[in-house]
Amino acid sequence: MEKGQGNKFLWLFVLLAFAIGIILGLSVFWWQKSSFDQKLHTERKQYQTELEKTRRTIQELEKKIAKLESQAKKKTKSETTPSPPPNILSRSVEPETVGPGGEMTLRVELERKADKVEMEIVGEGFKKTYSLEKVSASGGQEIWKKKISAPSNPGLYRYYAYAYLGATQVSMPGVSAWSFLVD
């Protein structure tokens, strides 16, 4: 071999090794870049999914807050303007004369709403309170009734009506005109 040819092969070998090194380096670089891009794409999708979930949660919470604020305003308004208490327009016991243990109907007519209505019957050795049931409501008036058995002892009995709205109690006290006879 000639002296010049050995150097040619050496240079050819160095060049070939350099080219292979560059090709391998670039291949590794592109493979890592591709892997990084794929990882970046996956993380971006996860971020966008989480961001969308967060936006929906915020919207739901804003709706709930608006609803609670509305309820609080209504509650505050109703607390500042309380409903007026009921007014007892009339009360009656039918029939006005009944036999011992006979069937009777207690009736109270109110102006405005009540939560509860009671009628108390008082006589010689007798005192009992009955809870009435609302049977109608129209035009701001309510009618409450209850069927009961008359007291078993003959005598004159008086009756009193009470209506309640929350903690407020109104009454229509009895006088001799509001009485019934068990005979």
Residue pairs with C-beta under 8 A, 6 or more apart in sequence:
83 112
83 113
83 165
84 112
85 112
85 163
85 165
85 168
85 170
86 110
86 111
86 112
86 113
86 114
86 142
86 163
86 165
86 170
87 110
87 111
87 112
87 170
88 108
88 109
88 110
88 161
88 163
88 170
88 171
88 172
89 109
89 110
89 111
89 141
90 107
90 108
90 109
91 106
91 107
91 108
91 109
91 119
91 159
91 161
91 172
91 178
92 106
92 107
93 104
93 105
93 106
93 107
93 121
93 159
93 180
94 104
94 105
94 107
95 104
95 180
96 180
96 181
97 180
97 181
97 182
97 183
98 104
98 150
98 180
98 181
98 182
98 183
99 150
99 182
99 183
100 150
100 151
100 152
100 153
100 154
100 182
101 149
101 150
101 151
101 152
102 149
102 150
102 182
103 147
103 148
103 149
103 150
104 147
104 148
104 149
104 150
104 180
105 145
105 146
105 147
105 148
106 119
106 130
106 132
106 145
106 146
106 147
106 148
106 159
107 132
107 143
107 144
107 145
108 117
108 119
108 132
108 143
108 144
108 145
108 161
108 163
109 141
109 142
109 143
109 144
110 117
110 141
110 142
110 143
110 144
110 163
111 140
111 141
112 140
112 142
112 165
113 137
113 142
113 165
114 134
114 142
114 144
114 163
114 164
114 165
115 164
115 165
115 166
116 131
116 163
116 164
117 131
117 132
117 134
117 144
117 161
117 162
117 163
117 164
118 129
118 130
118 131
118 132
118 161
118 162
118 164
119 129
119 130
119 132
119 146
119 159
119 160
119 161
119 162
120 127
120 128
120 129
120 130
120 159
120 160
120 162
121 127
121 128
121 129
121 130
121 151
121 157
121 158
121 159
122 157
122 158
122 159
122 160
122 174
123 151
123 153
123 155
123 156
123 157
123 158
123 182
124 153
124 155
125 153
126 151
126 153
126 155
126 157
128 151
130 146
130 148
131 146
132 144
132 145
132 146
133 144
133 145
133 146
134 142
134 143
134 144
135 143
135 144
135 145
136 142
136 143
137 143
150 180
150 182
151 157
151 182
153 182
154 182
154 183
155 181
155 182
156 179
156 180
156 181
157 179
157 180
157 181
157 182
158 174
158 175
158 176
158 178
158 179
159 174
159 178
159 179
159 180
160 171
160 172
160 173
160 174
160 178
161 171
161 172
162 169
162 170
162 171
163 169
163 170
163 171
164 170
